[in-house]
Amino acid sequence: MKFNFLGGQHKGFSANQNTQETVNMFLEVDLSEENKLTLYRVDGKLAFLTLPTAPIYGMAEFRGVLYVVAGAYLYKVLNDFSYTTIGAVDLEFDTTIAANNAGQVCFNSGVKNKAYVYNTSTLALSQITDPAFYGSPRVDYLDGYGVFVRPNTQQFYISALNDFTIFDALDFASDEADPDNLVTHIVDHQELILFGERVTTVWFDSGDATFPLSRREGATMEVGCAAALSVAKLDNTVFFLGRTSHGHGLVYKLNQYTPQIISNRGIEYLINSLTRIDDALAYTYQKNGHSFYVLTFPTDNKTLVYDASIGDNDMAWSVRETYSLGRDRASCYAFAFGKHLVGDFVSGVLYELDDETHTDGGLPIVWSRTTAHIISDYKRVRHNEVVLNFQTGVGLEDGSDPLCYLTYSDDGGHSYITPREASLGVIGQRKNRTMWARLGSSRDRVYKVFGSAPVKTVLMSGFIDVKVGST
């Protein structure tokens, strides 16, 4: 019988209820084929450029040039992949970047309460020193203005038109839809979205002579933001880690002016069990038809990923980990020179996400899939054989046989037996089966398959031969 071996991250408060985990893999849904679900191992990371300072705090592409904040310096990377040092900056992991029509690029850090502006025309780098600049959790751009939120207040303010370095102390407004403070903001579809602690509002450029931005009536949302850097744009909308008057730890996306929950109960339990969530940071990217929202919790070294191309929230989530680091090593992202680039949070390396690379910057990619419970009215079930339909014949370059491993739990997913290995086939050996036999019996069985061989890893389905007893 075919067994639903595939799925997403859903492990919750009790392993006895749900054990499903998906680590360093993501689902592909293909309605045109009989095998509608397939698990692919995540892309490897291929070293693209190593900068002399570390770590990578932020990067963005602007007019064909990639700007990278690494350690205490700002770099410019050109399309021939060479780089030059622009100058010294004092920023942090919360660096956000925005550009304007005048060719200025602004680099902002809320932790440092500092921002710098690089003029791509004059090649001058300067720190914003205007007394009417108060710092901000992030910087964004709307209709010529740099937009900022004044920390620990209800106020947001703007720069001069097409000049990030000049501010007027009167160019501000207060978002008073709720007495909470503003947490952060983002510009989407020519609208400014202001996230408070409990309430979110939408503003637009009304052209008013006194202050150009006005609040859009009927667009107030009774959900705020739990982490300023969790807000990111993807799939024609905005994603964020939410907070309300009643609690926090749910992940949302905006459906026009309605916050829609996209996290499942297992993900919400995991988030709420973490030590700290207000420092969560997110980046997004789209590759091969998949739209990924990558949410990292630095304090607890945890990275969760939502695939917006999957319609089912239980299927769409997974975990990403870099071997020995816990969280995924990528802290920021930019699409430049036709490549998907990420910055390392521990070194000065920029990596390219590449599906033909089978290591994580030289480290093994340890993937795993843990299934749901196999129960038949709690009768004893004999497990004769498990066959997993991998893409086989992938082989290692030295001609040896790549392996994967199967283990199982008979106590509700709390402890597992010693793993047993099976072959994924040497190069060209595409007809062998990945199988395990004589697996004993159980009333409640959970399987886990895992591996780290540096080969293409595709899991399409699982089959199990069982015999159900009478008691």
C-alpha positions as CSV (number, residue, x, y, z in Angstrom):
1,M,0.0,0.0,0.0
2,K,1.1,3.5,-0.7
3,F,1.9,5.4,2.5
4,N,1.8,9.2,2.8
5,F,5.5,9.6,3.7
6,L,5.7,13.2,2.5
7,G,4.5,16.4,4.1
8,G,5.5,19.6,5.9
9,Q,6.6,20.8,9.3
10,H,3.8,20.2,11.8
11,K,5.3,18.8,15.0
12,G,3.4,20.3,17.9
13,F,3.1,20.4,21.7
14,S,2.8,16.6,21.9
15,A,4.8,14.1,19.7
16,N,2.0,11.6,20.4
17,Q,-0.3,13.9,18.5
18,N,1.9,15.0,15.6
19,T,5.5,14.1,14.8
20,Q,5.8,15.5,11.3
21,E,9.1,17.3,10.6
22,T,10.7,18.3,7.4
23,V,14.3,19.6,7.6
24,N,16.3,21.0,4.7
25,M,13.6,19.8,2.2
26,F,10.7,21.4,0.5
27,L,7.6,20.1,-1.3
28,E,6.9,20.3,-5.0
29,V,3.2,19.9,-6.0
30,D,2.6,18.7,-9.5
31,L,-1.1,18.2,-10.4
32,S,-0.2,16.9,-13.9
33,E,1.5,13.8,-12.6
34,E,0.4,10.8,-10.5
35,N,3.0,11.6,-7.9
36,K,1.5,14.9,-6.9
37,L,3.9,15.5,-4.0
38,T,7.7,15.3,-4.2
39,L,10.2,16.3,-1.6
40,Y,13.4,18.0,-2.9
41,R,16.4,18.7,-0.8
42,V,17.1,22.5,-0.5
43,D,19.6,24.2,-2.8
44,G,23.3,24.0,-1.9
45,K,25.4,27.1,-1.3
46,L,28.2,27.8,-3.7
47,A,30.8,30.4,-2.7
48,F,30.3,33.4,-4.9
49,L,32.6,36.1,-3.4
50,T,34.6,36.4,-0.2
51,L,34.9,39.8,1.3
52,P,37.7,40.7,3.7
53,T,35.5,41.7,6.6
54,A,32.6,39.8,8.3
55,P,29.8,39.0,8.9
56,I,27.4,40.0,6.1
57,Y,24.9,42.5,7.6
58,G,22.9,43.3,4.5
59,M,22.9,43.7,0.8
60,A,20.8,45.0,-2.1
61,E,21.1,45.4,-5.8
62,F,20.6,48.9,-7.3
63,R,21.0,49.8,-11.0
64,G,23.1,46.8,-11.8
65,V,25.4,47.1,-8.8
66,L,25.3,45.0,-5.6
67,Y,25.9,46.9,-2.4
68,V,27.0,44.8,0.6
69,V,27.5,45.7,4.3
70,A,30.1,43.3,5.7
71,G,31.5,44.0,9.1
72,A,32.5,47.6,9.5
73,Y,32.6,48.4,5.7
74,L,30.4,49.0,2.7
75,Y,31.4,47.3,-0.5
76,K,30.3,47.7,-4.1
77,V,30.2,44.5,-6.3
78,L,30.1,45.0,-10.1
79,N,28.8,42.7,-12.8
80,D,32.3,41.3,-13.5
81,F,32.1,40.1,-9.9
82,S,34.9,42.4,-8.8
83,Y,34.5,44.5,-5.7
84,T,35.7,47.8,-4.2
85,T,35.5,49.2,-0.7
86,I,33.3,52.3,-0.5
87,G,34.0,53.2,3.1
88,A,33.6,52.5,6.8
89,V,30.1,52.1,8.4
90,D,28.9,51.2,11.8
91,L,25.8,49.0,11.2
92,E,24.4,45.7,12.5
93,F,22.4,42.6,11.4
94,D,19.2,44.6,11.2
95,T,20.6,46.7,8.3
96,T,17.9,47.6,5.8
97,I,18.5,49.3,2.5
98,A,16.5,51.6,0.2
99,A,17.3,53.8,-2.8
100,N,15.7,56.9,-4.4
101,N,15.4,58.5,-7.8
102,A,18.4,60.7,-7.2
103,G,20.7,57.7,-7.1
104,Q,21.2,57.7,-3.3
105,V,21.3,54.4,-1.4
106,C,20.5,54.5,2.3
107,F,21.7,51.9,4.8
108,N,19.9,51.9,8.1
109,S,20.4,50.1,11.4
110,G,17.8,50.4,14.2
111,V,20.1,48.7,16.7
112,K,22.9,51.2,16.1
113,N,20.4,54.0,15.6
114,K,22.5,55.1,12.6
115,A,22.0,55.5,8.9
116,Y,24.4,56.1,6.0
117,V,23.8,57.4,2.5
118,Y,25.9,56.6,-0.6
119,N,25.5,58.9,-3.6
120,T,26.0,56.8,-6.7
121,S,26.6,60.0,-8.8
122,T,29.2,61.7,-6.6
123,L,30.5,58.5,-5.0
124,A,30.3,60.1,-1.6
125,L,29.5,58.1,1.5
126,S,28.2,60.0,4.5
127,Q,26.4,59.4,7.8
128,I,23.0,61.1,8.3
129,T,23.6,63.7,11.0
130,D,20.6,65.9,10.6
131,P,19.1,66.6,14.1
132,A,15.7,65.8,12.8
133,F,16.8,62.2,12.0
134,Y,15.8,60.2,15.1
135,G,16.7,56.7,14.0
136,S,14.3,54.0,12.8
137,P,13.9,50.2,12.8
138,R,14.1,50.3,9.0
139,V,14.2,52.6,6.0
140,D,11.9,52.5,3.0
141,Y,11.0,54.7,0.0
142,L,7.7,56.1,-1.2
143,D,7.2,58.6,-4.1
144,G,10.6,60.3,-3.6
145,Y,10.6,60.3,0.2
146,G,12.7,58.2,2.6
147,V,10.3,56.9,5.2
148,F,11.3,56.2,8.8
149,V,9.6,55.3,12.1
150,R,10.7,57.2,15.3
151,P,11.6,54.5,17.9
152,N,9.3,54.0,20.9
153,T,6.7,56.5,19.6
154,Q,3.6,56.6,17.4
155,Q,5.4,58.9,15.0
156,F,6.8,58.3,11.5
157,Y,8.7,60.9,9.5
158,I,10.1,61.5,6.0
159,S,13.2,62.9,4.4
160,A,13.3,65.7,2.0
161,L,12.2,64.9,-1.6
162,N,14.9,62.7,-3.2
163,D,17.4,63.4,-0.5
164,F,17.9,60.9,2.4
165,T,20.3,63.3,4.2
166,I,18.0,66.2,4.8
167,F,15.0,66.3,7.2
168,D,12.5,68.8,8.4
169,A,11.4,68.5,12.1
170,L,7.8,69.3,11.0
171,D,7.7,66.5,8.4
172,F,6.1,63.8,10.7
173,A,2.8,62.4,11.6
174,S,1.4,60.3,14.4
175,D,-0.5,57.0,13.8
176,E,-3.1,57.3,16.5
177,A,-5.4,54.4,15.5
178,D,-4.4,52.8,18.7
179,P,-2.3,54.0,21.7
180,D,0.4,51.4,21.0
181,N,3.8,52.4,19.7
182,L,4.9,51.8,16.1
183,V,7.1,48.7,15.6
184,T,8.1,49.1,11.9
185,H,6.8,49.9,8.5
186,I,7.0,48.8,4.8
187,V,6.0,50.3,1.5
188,D,4.0,48.0,-0.7
189,H,1.9,48.8,-3.9
190,Q,2.6,52.6,-3.3
191,E,1.2,52.4,0.1
192,L,2.9,52.8,3.5
193,I,1.9,50.1,5.9
194,L,2.6,51.0,9.6
195,F,2.8,48.1,12.0
196,G,2.0,48.9,15.7
197,E,2.3,46.6,18.6
198,R,-1.4,45.7,18.3
199,V,-2.8,47.5,15.2
200,T,-1.7,48.1,11.6
201,T,-2.7,51.0,9.4
202,V,-2.3,52.0,5.8
203,W,-1.2,55.4,4.5
204,F,-0.9,56.8,1.0
205,D,0.5,59.8,-0.8
206,S,-2.4,62.3,-0.8
207,G,-0.2,65.2,-2.0
208,D,-1.3,67.3,1.0
209,A,0.9,70.5,1.1
210,T,1.4,70.3,4.9
211,F,2.4,66.6,5.0
212,P,2.1,64.4,1.9
213,L,0.9,61.2,3.5
214,S,-2.6,60.5,4.8
215,R,-4.2,57.5,6.5
216,R,-6.5,55.3,4.3
217,E,-9.9,55.0,5.9
218,G,-11.3,51.5,6.3
219,A,-7.8,49.9,6.2
220,T,-7.1,49.5,9.9
221,M,-6.2,46.0,11.0
222,E,-6.5,44.6,14.5
223,V,-3.1,42.8,14.3
224,G,0.3,44.2,15.0
225,C,3.8,43.1,14.6
226,A,6.0,41.1,17.0
227,A,9.3,41.6,15.2
228,A,10.3,44.6,13.1
229,L,12.6,42.7,10.8
230,S,10.1,39.9,10.2
231,V,8.2,42.1,7.7
232,A,9.0,41.2,4.1
233,K,7.3,41.4,0.7
234,L,6.6,38.3,-1.4
235,D,4.1,36.9,-3.8
236,N,2.4,40.3,-4.4
237,T,1.8,40.9,-0.7
238,V,3.4,41.3,2.8
239,F,4.4,38.6,5.3
240,F,5.1,39.2,9.0
241,L,5.3,37.7,12.5
242,G,2.2,38.9,14.3
243,R,1.1,40.1,17.7
244,T,-2.4,41.1,19.0
245,S,-3.9,42.2,22.3
246,H,-4.3,38.5,23.1
247,G,-0.9,37.0,22.3
248,H,1.8,36.6,19.7
249,G,3.7,34.1,17.6
250,L,1.3,33.6,14.6
251,V,2.6,34.3,11.1
252,Y,0.5,36.3,8.7
253,K,0.3,37.5,5.2
254,L,-1.9,40.4,4.1
255,N,-4.9,39.6,1.9
256,Q,-5.5,43.2,0.8
257,Y,-6.3,44.8,4.1
258,T,-7.0,41.5,6.0
259,P,-4.3,39.7,7.9
260,Q,-4.5,36.0,7.0
261,I,-2.9,33.4,9.3
262,I,-0.5,31.1,7.4
263,S,1.2,29.3,10.3
264,N,-0.1,26.0,11.5
265,R,-0.4,24.8,15.1
266,G,2.9,23.1,15.1
267,I,4.8,26.1,13.8
268,E,3.0,28.3,16.3
269,Y,3.9,26.1,19.2
270,L,7.5,26.0,18.1
271,I,7.6,29.9,17.8
272,N,6.0,30.4,21.2
273,S,8.5,28.0,22.8
274,L,11.5,30.1,21.8
275,T,13.4,32.3,24.2
276,R,12.9,35.4,22.1
277,I,11.0,36.3,19.0
278,D,11.2,40.1,18.8
279,D,14.6,39.9,17.1
280,A,13.3,37.6,14.3
281,L,14.5,38.6,10.8
282,A,13.2,37.5,7.4
283,Y,14.1,37.6,3.8
284,T,12.2,36.3,0.8
285,Y,13.0,35.0,-2.7
286,Q,11.4,33.3,-5.6
287,K,13.1,30.4,-7.4
288,N,11.9,27.7,-9.8
289,G,8.2,28.6,-9.2
290,H,8.6,28.5,-5.4
291,S,8.1,31.7,-3.3
292,F,10.0,31.3,0.0
293,Y,9.5,33.4,3.2
294,V,12.6,32.6,5.3
295,L,12.2,33.5,9.0
296,T,15.1,33.2,11.4
297,F,15.2,33.5,15.2
298,P,18.8,34.4,16.0
299,T,18.6,34.0,19.8
300,D,17.5,30.4,19.5
301,N,19.3,29.6,16.2
302,K,16.2,28.5,14.4
303,T,15.1,29.0,10.8
304,L,11.6,28.3,9.6
305,V,10.6,28.5,5.9
306,Y,7.1,29.0,4.4
307,D,6.5,28.2,0.7
308,A,3.8,30.5,-0.6
309,S,3.4,28.3,-3.7
310,I,1.9,25.5,-1.6
311,G,-1.8,26.1,-0.8
312,D,-1.9,24.0,2.4
313,N,-0.4,25.6,5.5
314,D,0.3,22.2,7.0
315,M,2.4,21.3,3.9
316,A,4.1,24.6,3.2
317,W,6.4,24.8,6.2
318,S,9.8,23.4,6.8
319,V,13.0,23.9,8.8
320,R,16.4,24.9,7.4
321,E,19.6,24.2,9.3
322,T,23.3,24.6,8.5
323,Y,25.3,21.7,10.0
324,S,26.8,22.6,13.4
325,L,25.2,26.1,13.4
326,G,21.5,25.3,14.1
327,R,19.9,28.0,12.0
328,D,20.5,28.5,8.3
329,R,23.7,30.4,7.7
330,A,22.0,32.9,5.4
331,S,21.2,36.2,7.1
332,C,20.2,38.3,4.1
333,Y,19.4,37.9,0.4
334,A,19.7,39.8,-2.9
335,F,19.0,38.9,-6.5
336,A,21.9,40.2,-8.6
337,F,23.6,39.3,-11.9
338,G,20.9,36.7,-12.4
339,K,21.9,34.9,-9.3
340,H,20.2,34.2,-6.0
341,L,22.8,35.4,-3.4
342,V,22.8,35.1,0.4
343,G,25.1,36.6,3.0
344,D,26.7,34.5,5.7
345,F,26.0,35.5,9.3
346,V,29.4,34.1,10.5
347,S,31.8,34.9,7.7
348,G,32.3,37.4,4.9
349,V,31.2,35.0,2.2
350,L,28.4,35.6,-0.3
351,Y,26.9,32.3,-1.5
352,E,24.9,31.5,-4.5
353,L,21.8,29.3,-4.0
354,D,22.4,26.5,-6.5
355,D,20.5,23.3,-7.0
356,E,23.5,21.6,-8.6
357,T,25.6,22.2,-5.5
358,H,25.2,19.5,-2.9
359,T,26.9,21.1,0.2
360,D,26.1,24.1,2.3
361,G,29.3,26.1,1.7
362,G,31.4,23.0,2.0
363,L,29.4,21.6,5.0
364,P,27.0,18.6,4.6
365,I,23.3,19.3,4.1
366,V,21.6,17.0,6.6
367,W,18.1,16.5,5.5
368,S,15.3,14.5,7.2
369,R,11.6,13.7,7.0
370,T,9.6,12.4,10.0
371,T,6.2,10.9,9.2
372,A,2.8,11.0,10.8
373,H,1.8,8.1,13.1
374,I,0.9,4.8,11.6
375,I,-2.0,3.4,13.7
376,S,-4.8,0.9,12.9
377,D,-7.2,1.1,15.9
378,Y,-4.2,0.5,18.1
379,K,-4.1,-3.1,17.0
380,R,-0.6,-4.6,16.6
381,V,0.7,-4.1,13.1
382,R,3.5,-6.1,11.5
383,H,5.8,-4.0,9.3
384,N,7.2,-6.3,6.7
385,E,8.8,-3.8,4.4
386,V,9.2,0.0,3.6
387,V,10.1,1.1,0.1
388,L,10.9,4.7,-0.5
389,N,10.7,6.0,-4.1
390,F,13.9,8.1,-4.4
391,Q,15.5,9.3,-7.6
392,T,18.2,6.7,-7.6
393,G,21.5,6.3,-9.5
394,V,22.6,9.7,-8.4
395,G,26.0,8.3,-7.1
396,L,29.0,10.0,-5.6
397,E,31.7,11.5,-7.9
398,D,34.2,8.9,-6.7
399,G,31.9,6.1,-7.9
400,S,30.9,5.0,-4.4
401,D,27.3,4.5,-3.2
402,P,25.5,7.3,-1.4
403,L,23.4,6.2,1.5
404,C,20.3,7.2,3.4
405,Y,19.0,6.0,6.7
406,L,15.7,4.9,8.2
407,T,14.8,4.8,11.9
408,Y,11.5,4.4,13.7
409,S,9.8,5.0,17.0
410,D,7.3,2.7,18.7
411,D,6.6,5.0,21.7
412,G,4.8,7.9,20.1
413,G,7.8,9.6,18.6
414,H,9.8,10.1,21.8
415,S,12.7,7.7,21.1
416,Y,14.1,6.0,18.0
417,I,15.9,2.8,17.2
418,T,19.4,2.6,15.8
419,P,19.2,3.7,12.1
420,R,19.6,1.3,9.2
421,E,21.1,2.3,5.9
422,A,20.1,1.8,2.3
423,S,21.5,2.7,-1.0
424,L,20.6,5.5,-3.3
425,G,22.4,3.8,-6.2
426,V,25.8,4.4,-7.7
427,I,25.9,6.6,-10.8
428,G,23.6,5.3,-13.5
429,Q,22.1,2.5,-11.3
430,R,18.5,3.8,-11.6
431,K,16.5,0.6,-11.1
432,N,17.4,-0.4,-7.6
433,R,14.9,0.1,-4.8
434,T,15.6,2.0,-1.6
435,M,14.1,-0.5,0.9
436,W,14.2,-1.8,4.4
437,A,12.7,-5.2,5.5
438,R,11.9,-7.0,8.7
439,L,10.9,-4.0,10.7
440,G,9.0,-5.7,13.6
441,S,5.6,-4.8,14.8
442,S,4.0,-1.9,16.7
443,R,0.7,-0.4,17.7
444,D,1.9,3.1,17.0
445,R,4.8,3.6,14.6
446,V,6.6,6.7,13.4
447,Y,9.3,6.6,10.7
448,K,12.1,9.0,10.0
449,V,14.4,8.9,7.0
450,F,17.5,11.1,6.7
451,G,20.8,11.5,5.0
452,S,23.6,13.9,4.0
453,A,25.2,12.4,1.0
454,P,26.3,15.2,-1.4
455,V,24.1,14.1,-4.3
456,K,20.8,15.2,-5.8
457,T,18.1,14.1,-3.3
458,V,14.5,13.7,-4.5
459,L,11.9,11.7,-2.5
460,M,8.7,11.0,-4.5
461,S,6.7,8.6,-2.4
462,G,6.7,5.8,0.2
463,F,5.2,2.3,0.2
464,I,4.7,0.0,3.2
465,D,3.8,-3.7,3.4
466,V,2.0,-4.2,6.7
467,K,-0.3,-6.9,8.3
468,V,-2.8,-5.8,10.9
469,G,-3.3,-8.2,13.7
470,S,-6.6,-9.0,15.5
471,T,-5.7,-7.4,18.8
